Each structure stands twice: as C-alpha cells, then as structure tokens.
Amino acid sequence: MGKPALDLSKLTADEKLDPIDERWRRLSSDDLPLSSDSRAELDRRLDHLDLEGPSGVPWEDVRAEMTTGES
C-alpha cells in the first residue's frame, strides 16, 4: 500500500511553506551557480551598498502611493 495523499487544504500557510524553507536552507552556493556577468553585477551592487549604505523608499511611502496615488 502506498503513502496516503497529503491534503494540502488542511495545512496552514506556514505548514505549506516549511518544506520549501527547509530545502532552500539546504542549498549551497554550488547548487546555484552564477554566470560571470551575474557575479560581476552582484559584486558591483555590494560594493555600492558598502560605499553608499542602504537606500530606497520607506514602505509607508510606497503603500501610500499605491493606495492613494500620492507620492
């Protein structure tokens, strides 16, 4: 007799995501090879972050613009 089917509709969102999270954490950099262009771009972005610090728009501003059209 085979393994019983799992009824995903009875699981919470966290329970559904747990197996994905577990597999993601087991990946190593060797499992996700980057092209030399991708590696160069990531290095460029990290260098920029080191020099300039984090930048961006606060979530509250983004949300206000999305919901009210204001910027």
N, CA, C and O atoms as CSV, one atom per row, in Angstrom:
chain,resi,resn,atom,element,x,y,z
A,1,MET,N,N,0.855,-1.173,0.000
A,1,MET,CA,C,0.000,0.000,0.000
A,1,MET,C,C,0.896,1.229,0.000
A,1,MET,O,O,1.906,1.271,0.701
A,2,GLY,N,N,0.519,2.231,-0.793
A,2,GLY,CA,C,1.315,3.446,-0.920
A,2,GLY,C,C,1.099,4.414,0.224
A,2,GLY,O,O,0.246,4.220,1.089
A,3,LYS,N,N,1.886,5.440,0.196
A,3,LYS,CA,C,1.800,6.508,1.196
A,3,LYS,C,C,0.499,7.281,0.992
A,3,LYS,O,O,0.164,7.607,-0.147
A,4,PRO,N,N,-0.247,7.586,2.062
A,4,PRO,CA,C,-1.501,8.325,1.894
A,4,PRO,C,C,-1.244,9.733,1.358
A,4,PRO,O,O,-0.227,10.354,1.669
A,5,ALA,N,N,-2.172,10.219,0.557
A,5,ALA,CA,C,-2.051,11.560,-0.015
A,5,ALA,C,C,-2.168,12.607,1.082
A,5,ALA,O,O,-2.933,12.443,2.032
A,6,LEU,N,N,-1.409,13.675,0.945
A,6,LEU,CA,C,-1.447,14.772,1.903
A,6,LEU,C,C,-2.489,15.779,1.441
A,6,LEU,O,O,-2.440,16.244,0.303
A,7,ASP,N,N,-3.416,16.114,2.299
A,7,ASP,CA,C,-4.446,17.091,1.969
A,7,ASP,C,C,-3.917,18.487,2.305
A,7,ASP,O,O,-3.994,18.935,3.449
A,8,LEU,N,N,-3.381,19.161,1.291
A,8,LEU,CA,C,-2.783,20.478,1.498
A,8,LEU,C,C,-3.795,21.519,1.960
A,8,LEU,O,O,-3.421,22.506,2.594
A,9,SER,N,N,-5.043,21.317,1.655
A,9,SER,CA,C,-6.051,22.307,2.044
A,9,SER,C,C,-6.219,22.394,3.563
A,9,SER,O,O,-6.758,23.376,4.072
A,10,LYS,N,N,-5.764,21.378,4.279
A,10,LYS,CA,C,-5.892,21.379,5.737
A,10,LYS,C,C,-4.676,21.981,6.427
A,10,LYS,O,O,-4.675,22.127,7.650
A,11,LEU,N,N,-3.646,22.333,5.672
A,11,LEU,CA,C,-2.429,22.896,6.258
A,11,LEU,C,C,-2.506,24.417,6.318
A,11,LEU,O,O,-3.138,25.057,5.478
A,12,THR,N,N,-1.856,24.974,7.319
A,12,THR,CA,C,-1.734,26.432,7.392
A,12,THR,C,C,-0.699,26.881,6.361
A,12,THR,O,O,0.033,26.061,5.807
A,13,ALA,N,N,-0.645,28.170,6.114
A,13,ALA,CA,C,0.343,28.700,5.167
A,13,ALA,C,C,1.759,28.357,5.638
A,13,ALA,O,O,2.602,27.968,4.830
A,14,ASP,N,N,2.021,28.499,6.929
A,14,ASP,CA,C,3.346,28.170,7.461
A,14,ASP,C,C,3.677,26.696,7.257
A,14,ASP,O,O,4.810,26.354,6.915
A,15,GLU,N,N,2.705,25.830,7.464
A,15,GLU,CA,C,2.940,24.395,7.273
A,15,GLU,C,C,3.219,24.070,5.813
A,15,GLU,O,O,3.999,23.165,5.517
A,16,LYS,N,N,2.599,24.789,4.913
A,16,LYS,CA,C,2.853,24.585,3.486
A,16,LYS,C,C,4.242,25.078,3.087
A,16,LYS,O,O,4.889,24.503,2.212
A,17,LEU,N,N,4.690,26.152,3.742
A,17,LEU,CA,C,5.984,26.740,3.389
A,17,LEU,C,C,7.168,26.057,4.065
A,17,LEU,O,O,8.293,26.169,3.578
A,18,ASP,N,N,6.947,25.360,5.163
A,18,ASP,CA,C,8.042,24.716,5.894
A,18,ASP,C,C,8.908,23.817,5.017
A,18,ASP,O,O,10.131,23.941,5.074
A,19,PRO,N,N,8.345,22.919,4.210
A,19,PRO,CA,C,9.211,22.061,3.381
A,19,PRO,C,C,10.037,22.862,2.365
A,19,PRO,O,O,11.175,22.503,2.064
A,20,ILE,N,N,9.465,23.929,1.849
A,20,ILE,CA,C,10.194,24.777,0.904
A,20,ILE,C,C,11.344,25.471,1.615
A,20,ILE,O,O,12.466,25.511,1.112
A,21,ASP,N,N,11.054,26.017,2.792
A,21,ASP,CA,C,12.080,26.704,3.578
A,21,ASP,C,C,13.215,25.752,3.937
A,21,ASP,O,O,14.389,26.115,3.869
A,22,GLU,N,N,12.855,24.541,4.317
A,22,GLU,CA,C,13.868,23.546,4.687
A,22,GLU,C,C,14.771,23.243,3.491
A,22,GLU,O,O,15.991,23.190,3.647
A,23,ARG,N,N,14.216,23.051,2.340
A,23,ARG,CA,C,15.015,22.754,1.148
A,23,ARG,C,C,15.863,23.953,0.744
A,23,ARG,O,O,17.016,23.791,0.345
A,24,TRP,N,N,15.302,25.152,0.846
A,24,TRP,CA,C,16.047,26.359,0.491
A,24,TRP,C,C,17.299,26.501,1.364
A,24,TRP,O,O,18.376,26.828,0.866
A,25,ARG,N,N,17.149,26.253,2.667
A,25,ARG,CA,C,18.273,26.380,3.595
A,25,ARG,C,C,19.359,25.339,3.337
A,25,ARG,O,O,20.517,25.552,3.694
A,26,ARG,N,N,18.998,24.227,2.725
A,26,ARG,CA,C,19.977,23.176,2.440
A,26,ARG,C,C,20.790,23.455,1.175
A,26,ARG,O,O,21.791,22.782,0.930
A,27,LEU,N,N,20.381,24.418,0.382
A,27,LEU,CA,C,21.124,24.742,-0.829
A,27,LEU,C,C,22.443,25.412,-0.478
A,27,LEU,O,O,22.531,26.176,0.483
A,28,SER,N,N,23.442,25.122,-1.249
A,28,SER,CA,C,24.725,25.797,-1.084
A,28,SER,C,C,24.983,26.646,-2.322
A,28,SER,O,O,24.249,26.556,-3.306
A,29,SER,N,N,26.015,27.460,-2.273
A,29,SER,CA,C,26.342,28.299,-3.432
A,29,SER,C,C,26.672,27.441,-4.650
A,29,SER,O,O,26.486,27.887,-5.782
A,30,ASP,N,N,27.156,26.221,-4.439
A,30,ASP,CA,C,27.445,25.318,-5.561
A,30,ASP,C,C,26.170,24.853,-6.260
A,30,ASP,O,O,26.205,24.495,-7.438
A,31,ASP,N,N,25.042,24.855,-5.540
A,31,ASP,CA,C,23.771,24.433,-6.116
A,31,ASP,C,C,23.148,25.517,-6.993
A,31,ASP,O,O,22.258,25.237,-7.796
A,32,LEU,N,N,23.616,26.753,-6.838
A,32,LEU,CA,C,23.060,27.890,-7.575
A,32,LEU,C,C,24.181,28.635,-8.295
A,32,LEU,O,O,24.528,29.752,-7.912
A,33,PRO,N,N,24.739,28.032,-9.321
A,33,PRO,CA,C,25.868,28.682,-9.991
A,33,PRO,C,C,25.434,29.976,-10.676
A,33,PRO,O,O,24.318,30.077,-11.185
A,34,LEU,N,N,26.324,30.957,-10.682
A,34,LEU,CA,C,26.072,32.240,-11.330
A,34,LEU,C,C,26.983,32.385,-12.534
A,34,LEU,O,O,28.118,31.908,-12.537
A,35,SER,N,N,26.471,33.048,-13.548
A,35,SER,CA,C,27.328,33.369,-14.685
A,35,SER,C,C,28.325,34.433,-14.232
A,35,SER,O,O,28.117,35.082,-13.207
A,36,SER,N,N,29.387,34.613,-14.981
A,36,SER,CA,C,30.370,35.639,-14.615
A,36,SER,C,C,29.739,37.030,-14.659
A,36,SER,O,O,30.101,37.895,-13.862
A,37,ASP,N,N,28.793,37.256,-15.587
A,37,ASP,CA,C,28.099,38.548,-15.653
A,37,ASP,C,C,27.239,38.780,-14.411
A,37,ASP,O,O,27.217,39.880,-13.860
A,38,SER,N,N,26.536,37.738,-13.978
A,38,SER,CA,C,25.698,37.857,-12.780
A,38,SER,C,C,26.551,38.094,-11.545
A,38,SER,O,O,26.214,38.928,-10.705
A,39,ARG,N,N,27.653,37.365,-11.432
A,39,ARG,CA,C,28.556,37.541,-10.298
A,39,ARG,C,C,29.119,38.955,-10.279
A,39,ARG,O,O,29.199,39.574,-9.218
A,40,ALA,N,N,29.512,39.475,-11.442
A,40,ALA,CA,C,30.061,40.832,-11.535
A,40,ALA,C,C,29.009,41.864,-11.118
A,40,ALA,O,O,29.329,42.829,-10.423
A,41,GLU,N,N,27.765,41.664,-11.537
A,41,GLU,CA,C,26.697,42.603,-11.174
A,41,GLU,C,C,26.435,42.568,-9.675
A,41,GLU,O,O,26.275,43.620,-9.056
A,42,LEU,N,N,26.387,41.385,-9.081
A,42,LEU,CA,C,26.192,41.287,-7.631
A,42,LEU,C,C,27.341,41.940,-6.884
A,42,LEU,O,O,27.117,42.643,-5.898
A,43,ASP,N,N,28.567,41.719,-7.338
A,43,ASP,CA,C,29.727,42.354,-6.701
A,43,ASP,C,C,29.639,43.874,-6.804
A,43,ASP,O,O,29.953,44.585,-5.849
A,44,ARG,N,N,29.210,44.370,-7.966
A,44,ARG,CA,C,29.064,45.816,-8.168
A,44,ARG,C,C,28.034,46.380,-7.192
A,44,ARG,O,O,28.259,47.423,-6.578
A,45,ARG,N,N,26.917,45.695,-7.054
A,45,ARG,CA,C,25.862,46.163,-6.153
A,45,ARG,C,C,26.314,46.132,-4.691
A,45,ARG,O,O,26.017,47.049,-3.927
A,46,LEU,N,N,27.029,45.080,-4.309
A,46,LEU,CA,C,27.531,45.006,-2.937
A,46,LEU,C,C,28.552,46.102,-2.666
A,46,LEU,O,O,28.555,46.690,-1.584
A,47,ASP,N,N,29.415,46.383,-3.631
A,47,ASP,CA,C,30.381,47.474,-3.476
A,47,ASP,C,C,29.661,48.803,-3.290
A,47,ASP,O,O,30.044,49.614,-2.446
A,48,HIS,N,N,28.611,49.021,-4.087
A,48,HIS,CA,C,27.826,50.254,-3.983
A,48,HIS,C,C,27.167,50.350,-2.602
A,48,HIS,O,O,27.158,51.414,-1.982
A,49,LEU,N,N,26.628,49.246,-2.139
A,49,LEU,CA,C,25.993,49.220,-0.816
A,49,LEU,C,C,27.008,49.526,0.276
A,49,LEU,O,O,26.706,50.259,1.218
A,50,ASP,N,N,28.213,48.969,0.156
A,50,ASP,CA,C,29.260,49.242,1.139
A,50,ASP,C,C,29.634,50.718,1.160
A,50,ASP,O,O,29.891,51.279,2.226
A,51,LEU,N,N,29.667,51.346,-0.002
A,51,LEU,CA,C,30.061,52.758,-0.086
A,51,LEU,C,C,28.946,53.713,0.312
A,51,LEU,O,O,29.177,54.665,1.057
A,52,GLU,N,N,27.754,53.465,-0.177
A,52,GLU,CA,C,26.640,54.406,-0.023
A,52,GLU,C,C,25.688,54.064,1.117
A,52,GLU,O,O,24.937,54.924,1.576
A,53,GLY,N,N,25.715,52.833,1.570
A,53,GLY,CA,C,24.748,52.398,2.567
A,53,GLY,C,C,23.419,52.067,1.898
A,53,GLY,O,O,23.253,52.281,0.697
A,54,PRO,N,N,22.483,51.548,2.669
A,54,PRO,CA,C,21.195,51.172,2.089
A,54,PRO,C,C,20.427,52.396,1.608
A,54,PRO,O,O,20.504,53.472,2.201
A,55,SER,N,N,19.699,52.211,0.539
A,55,SER,CA,C,18.857,53.290,0.017
A,55,SER,C,C,17.526,52.697,-0.415
A,55,SER,O,O,17.391,51.483,-0.569
A,56,GLY,N,N,16.577,53.543,-0.602
A,56,GLY,CA,C,15.271,53.071,-1.033
A,56,GLY,C,C,14.183,53.980,-0.514
A,56,GLY,O,O,14.438,55.042,0.054
A,57,VAL,N,N,12.971,53.531,-0.726
A,57,VAL,CA,C,11.790,54.291,-0.313
A,57,VAL,C,C,11.130,53.535,0.829
A,57,VAL,O,O,10.920,52.327,0.723
A,58,PRO,N,N,10.799,54.216,1.914
A,58,PRO,CA,C,10.137,53.526,3.028
A,58,PRO,C,C,8.815,52.892,2.579
A,58,PRO,O,O,8.103,53.447,1.742
A,59,TRP,N,N,8.501,51.725,3.146
A,59,TRP,CA,C,7.286,51.007,2.798
A,59,TRP,C,C,6.042,51.883,2.950
A,59,TRP,O,O,5.133,51.816,2.123
A,60,GLU,N,N,5.999,52.682,3.974
A,60,GLU,CA,C,4.830,53.521,4.202
A,60,GLU,C,C,4.598,54.458,3.010
A,60,GLU,O,O,3.456,54.682,2.609
A,61,ASP,N,N,5.680,55.002,2.446
A,61,ASP,CA,C,5.557,55.888,1.283
A,61,ASP,C,C,5.086,55.118,0.048
A,61,ASP,O,O,4.240,55.598,-0.706
A,62,VAL,N,N,5.630,53.944,-0.147
A,62,VAL,CA,C,5.227,53.116,-1.296
A,62,VAL,C,C,3.758,52.752,-1.180
A,62,VAL,O,O,3.009,52.850,-2.152
A,63,ARG,N,N,3.351,52.335,0.001
A,63,ARG,CA,C,1.956,51.931,0.213
A,63,ARG,C,C,1.013,53.121,0.012
A,63,ARG,O,O,-0.042,52.984,-0.607
A,64,ALA,N,N,1.394,54.270,0.531
A,64,ALA,CA,C,0.545,55.456,0.362
A,64,ALA,C,C,0.390,55.800,-1.116
A,64,ALA,O,O,-0.697,56.165,-1.564
A,65,GLU,N,N,1.466,55.683,-1.860
A,65,GLU,CA,C,1.396,55.984,-3.292
A,65,GLU,C,C,0.526,54.969,-4.017
A,65,GLU,O,O,-0.220,55.317,-4.933
A,66,MET,N,N,0.626,53.721,-3.603
A,66,MET,CA,C,-0.184,52.676,-4.258
A,66,MET,C,C,-1.670,52.819,-3.946
A,66,MET,O,O,-2.516,52.584,-4.808
A,67,THR,N,N,-1.980,53.202,-2.722
A,67,THR,CA,C,-3.391,53.229,-2.323
A,67,THR,C,C,-4.064,54.565,-2.591
A,67,THR,O,O,-5.277,54.612,-2.796
A,68,THR,N,N,-3.300,55.651,-2.594
A,68,THR,CA,C,-3.918,56.958,-2.788
A,68,THR,C,C,-3.445,57.654,-4.053
A,68,THR,O,O,-4.040,58.642,-4.483
A,69,GLY,N,N,-2.379,57.142,-4.648
A,69,GLY,CA,C,-1.831,57.788,-5.831
A,69,GLY,C,C,-0.944,58.975,-5.497
A,69,GLY,O,O,-0.473,59.672,-6.395
A,70,GLU,N,N,-0.714,59.209,-4.209
A,70,GLU,CA,C,0.141,60.309,-3.786
A,70,GLU,C,C,1.593,59.862,-3.716
A,70,GLU,O,O,1.883,58.692,-3.463
A,71,SER,N,N,2.503,60.807,-3.943
A,71,SER,CA,C,3.908,60.456,-3.796
A,71,SER,C,C,4.593,61.439,-2.883
A,71,SER,O,O,5.792,61.315,-2.630
